[in-house]
Amino acid sequence: MADSIEMVKIAYKALDDKLAEDITVIDISGVSVLADYFMIANGANINQVQAIADEVMEKMGRAGYSLRQVEGYESAAWILMDYSDVVIHVFSREDRRFYDLERIWRDGTLIDMEEFSPES
């Protein structure tokens, strides 16, 4: 789990660096075997959504974390990046509201964003 937290910190900084909107981190380790954390954010337009995903993939790769799978990059409505213990979702604003993953995963624990801010 400690490695997962380091992954979240790196991904959070990448999301923040590209001005991702409404970054949410949900600890799902107690309710699912899919991953330890889901990270959810959105961009203002397709170009920003792709730029956010590019930044996450670059920073995670430089830190030595392998991307298992990426889905949705071309359409950039919902890009899913699977890093095993951490799954990162980057949405367009409209698709984020439509899919509402926070509601679906409400049994998980919402993590205080200050814990992952670039200053920590």
C-alpha positions in Angstrom: 0.0 0.0 0.0 2.9 2.4 0.6 4.0 2.0 -3.0 0.4 2.8 -4.0 0.5 6.1 -2.0 3.8 7.1 -3.8 2.1 6.4 -7.1 -0.9 8.6 -6.1 1.4 11.4 -5.1 3.2 11.3 -8.4 0.0 11.1 -10.4 -1.6 13.8 -8.3 1.3 16.2 -9.1 1.1 15.3 -12.8 -2.7 16.0 -12.8 -2.1 19.3 -10.9 0.7 20.4 -13.2 -1.6 20.2 -16.2 -4.4 22.0 -14.3 -6.7 19.1 -14.1 -10.0 20.1 -12.6 -11.6 18.6 -9.5 -9.0 15.9 -8.7 -10.5 13.2 -6.5 -8.8 10.3 -4.9 -10.8 7.4 -3.6 -9.3 4.5 -1.5 -11.2 1.5 -2.8 -8.9 -1.1 -1.2 -11.6 -2.1 1.3 -14.4 -2.5 -1.2 -12.7 -3.9 -4.4 -9.8 -6.1 -5.5 -9.4 -4.0 -8.7 -7.0 -1.5 -7.2 -6.1 0.4 -4.0 -7.0 3.8 -5.4 -9.1 5.4 -8.1 -8.1 8.9 -9.1 -10.6 10.9 -11.0 -10.1 14.3 -12.7 -11.3 16.2 -15.7 -10.1 18.6 -18.3 -11.8 21.5 -20.0 -11.5 20.2 -23.6 -10.1 17.2 -25.6 -6.6 18.7 -25.9 -6.3 19.3 -22.2 -7.6 15.8 -21.4 -4.9 14.3 -23.6 -2.3 16.6 -22.2 -3.2 15.6 -18.7 -3.0 11.9 -19.6 0.4 12.5 -21.4 1.8 14.2 -18.3 0.6 11.4 -16.0 2.1 8.7 -18.3 5.4 10.5 -18.6 5.8 11.2 -14.8 4.7 7.7 -13.8 7.0 6.2 -16.4 10.0 8.2 -15.2 9.3 7.1 -11.7 9.5 3.4 -12.9 5.8 2.5 -12.8 4.5 0.5 -15.7 1.3 1.3 -17.4 -0.7 -1.9 -17.8 -3.3 -0.5 -20.1 -4.7 2.7 -21.4 -8.2 3.1 -22.9 -9.9 6.0 -24.6 -6.9 8.1 -25.5 -8.0 8.8 -29.1 -11.6 10.0 -28.2 -10.4 11.8 -25.0 -13.9 11.7 -23.5 -12.7 9.3 -20.8 -9.1 8.1 -20.6 -8.4 5.3 -18.2 -4.8 4.5 -17.2 -4.3 1.3 -15.3 -1.2 1.1 -13.1 -2.4 -2.0 -11.2 -2.8 -0.6 -7.7 -3.8 2.9 -9.0 -6.3 3.5 -11.7 -6.5 7.0 -13.1 -9.6 8.3 -14.9 -9.4 11.6 -16.9 -12.7 12.8 -18.3 -14.1 15.6 -20.3 -16.4 17.6 -18.1 -19.6 16.3 -19.7 -18.5 12.6 -19.5 -17.4 13.0 -15.9 -20.9 14.2 -14.9 -22.6 11.5 -17.0 -20.6 8.5 -15.6 -20.4 9.9 -12.0 -17.8 7.4 -10.7 -17.7 9.1 -7.4 -21.3 8.0 -6.8 -20.6 4.5 -8.1 -17.6 4.1 -5.7 -19.1 5.9 -2.7 -18.4 2.9 -0.6 -14.7 3.8 -0.9 -13.0 6.3 1.3 -12.6 9.8 -0.1 -9.0 10.9 0.5 -8.2 14.4 1.7 -6.6 16.2 -1.2 -4.2 18.2 1.0 -2.4 14.9 1.7 -1.3 14.7 -2.0 -0.8 18.4 -2.7 2.5 19.3 -4.4 3.6 21.0 -1.2 3.5 17.8 0.8 
